[in-house]
């Protein structure tokens, strides 16, 4: 069983950070594994949303359908396997964005991607390690690069009526292997 937690905390005096924590529980109900991704708390995005506000109530819908939609989006769009399918994952321009730099709607996403391209900033998702779903929410844990720097991506999506309706994320630079305190890796 997996448990996903989004929180804001100040770990060891590092300042306030938003985190996604994933805990895997064994059959005895004890924590067997833990993954996380952390990012400094930021000001509201261009649409006024924060990294942690938004829809908080989970709907009891088919989690496998939610996982299928989010897995498809991550592969098709974020990993670039079929980018032409982008608009098929959204109900028009109805989309609430919590990324610190992107405004709501596909129009906001398009503007942000165009601005990144103009600045020569690349964003790649190379591999998705897991997509965990519960009701109308799914968390995708991936790795790739941002601006040429190895990066881990934790993307939380809320799906409504078969479309992505809301998105939160935490991006973190992937630490050099020689600085790891264990040999488990980020994933």
C-alpha positions in Angstrom: 0.0 0.0 0.0 1.2 3.5 -0.8 0.4 6.8 0.9 1.0 10.2 -0.7 1.3 13.3 1.3 1.7 16.9 0.2 3.0 19.2 2.9 4.9 22.4 3.7 7.6 22.0 6.3 11.0 23.4 7.4 13.4 20.5 7.6 16.6 21.1 9.5 16.3 24.9 9.1 16.3 24.7 5.3 13.4 27.2 5.1 9.8 26.5 4.1 9.6 23.9 1.4 6.7 22.2 -0.4 7.1 18.4 -0.5 5.5 15.4 -2.0 6.2 12.3 0.2 5.4 8.8 -0.9 5.4 6.1 1.7 5.2 2.4 0.9 3.8 0.2 3.7 4.5 -3.5 4.0 2.0 -6.2 4.8 2.6 -5.6 8.6 1.5 -2.0 8.1 5.0 -0.6 8.7 6.8 1.9 6.5 9.1 -0.1 4.2 10.1 2.7 1.7 10.0 6.4 1.4 10.5 8.8 -1.6 10.2 12.6 -1.6 10.6 15.7 -3.8 11.1 19.1 -2.3 11.0 22.7 -3.6 11.1 26.0 -1.9 7.8 27.7 -1.2 7.1 30.4 -3.8 4.8 33.3 -4.3 1.4 32.6 -6.0 1.6 31.9 -9.7 0.3 34.3 -12.5 -3.2 33.0 -11.9 -2.9 33.6 -8.1 -2.7 29.9 -7.1 -0.2 28.6 -4.6 1.7 25.3 -4.6 -0.7 23.8 -2.1 -4.2 25.4 -2.6 -7.0 24.0 -4.8 -9.4 21.2 -4.8 -8.9 19.2 -1.6 -11.7 16.6 -1.6 -11.0 13.3 -3.4 -13.9 11.9 -5.5 -14.6 8.2 -5.3 -14.1 7.4 -9.0 -12.2 4.6 -10.8 -8.6 5.1 -9.9 -7.5 2.9 -12.8 -9.1 5.2 -15.3 -7.4 8.2 -13.5 -4.1 6.3 -13.7 -4.7 5.5 -17.4 -5.4 9.2 -18.3 -2.4 10.5 -16.3 0.0 7.8 -17.5 -1.1 8.6 -21.1 -0.5 12.3 -20.6 2.9 11.8 -19.0 4.0 9.5 -21.9 2.4 11.3 -24.8 3.1 14.9 -23.7 5.7 15.1 -21.0 8.0 12.4 -22.4 7.1 13.6 -25.9 6.0 10.3 -27.3 2.9 11.9 -29.0 2.9 15.7 -28.3 0.1 16.2 -30.9 -2.3 14.7 -28.3 -1.9 17.5 -25.9 -5.3 19.1 -26.3 -7.1 15.7 -26.1 -6.2 15.6 -22.4 -8.0 18.9 -21.5 -11.6 20.1 -21.6 -10.8 23.2 -23.7 -9.0 25.8 -21.7 -10.5 24.6 -18.4 -7.4 23.8 -16.3 -6.2 25.0 -12.9 -2.4 25.2 -12.6 -0.4 25.4 -9.4 3.1 25.4 -11.0 4.8 28.5 -9.7 5.5 29.9 -13.1 2.5 28.9 -15.2 -1.0 30.5 -15.5 -4.3 28.6 -15.7 -5.5 26.9 -18.9 -3.8 25.5 -22.0 -3.2 29.1 -23.0 -1.2 29.6 -19.8 0.8 26.5 -20.4 1.5 27.4 -24.0 2.7 30.9 -23.0 5.0 29.4 -20.4 6.5 26.9 -22.8 7.0 29.6 -25.5 8.7 31.8 -22.9 11.0 28.9 -21.9 11.9 28.2 -25.6 12.7 31.9 -26.2 15.1 31.7 -23.2 16.7 28.5 -24.5 15.4 26.5 -21.5 14.7 22.9 -22.2 12.6 20.5 -20.1 12.7 16.8 -20.7 11.0 13.9 -19.0 13.1 10.8 -19.7 11.6 8.1 -17.5 8.5 7.7 -15.3 9.1 5.5 -12.3 5.6 5.2 -11.0 2.1 6.6 -11.3 0.1 6.2 -8.1 -3.7 6.8 -8.3 -6.5 7.2 -5.8 -9.9 8.3 -6.9 -9.6 11.3 -9.2 -6.0 12.1 -8.2 -2.7 10.5 -9.6 0.9 11.3 -8.8 3.5 10.7 -11.5 7.2 10.4 -10.3 9.6 11.0 -13.2 13.1 12.0 -13.9 14.7 14.0 -16.7 16.4 17.4 -17.0 15.5 21.1 -16.7 17.9 23.5 -18.4 20.3 20.7 -18.9 20.4 19.9 -15.1 19.3 16.4 -14.0 15.9 16.9 -12.4 13.2 14.8 -10.6 9.5 15.7 -11.3 6.6 14.8 -9.0 3.4 15.8 -10.8 0.0 15.5 -9.1 -3.0 15.6 -11.3 -6.7 15.8 -10.6 -8.9 14.3 -13.4 -12.5 15.3 -13.9 -14.9 13.9 -16.5 -12.0 12.2 -18.3 -9.8 15.3 -18.6 -7.0 16.8 -16.6 -8.6 19.5 -14.5 -5.8 20.5 -12.0 -2.1 20.1 -11.6 0.5 20.6 -8.8 4.2 19.8 -9.1 7.5 19.8 -7.3 10.7 19.8 -9.3 14.0 19.1 -7.6 17.6 18.9 -8.9 18.8 15.3 -8.8 21.8 15.2 -6.5 25.1 13.8 -7.7 25.5 10.2 -6.8 28.7 10.9 -4.9 26.8 13.0 -2.4 24.1 10.3 -1.6 23.9 9.1 2.0 22.7 5.6 0.8 22.8 3.5 -2.3 19.0 3.4 -2.9 18.8 6.3 -5.4 16.0 8.8 -5.8 13.6 6.2 -7.2 
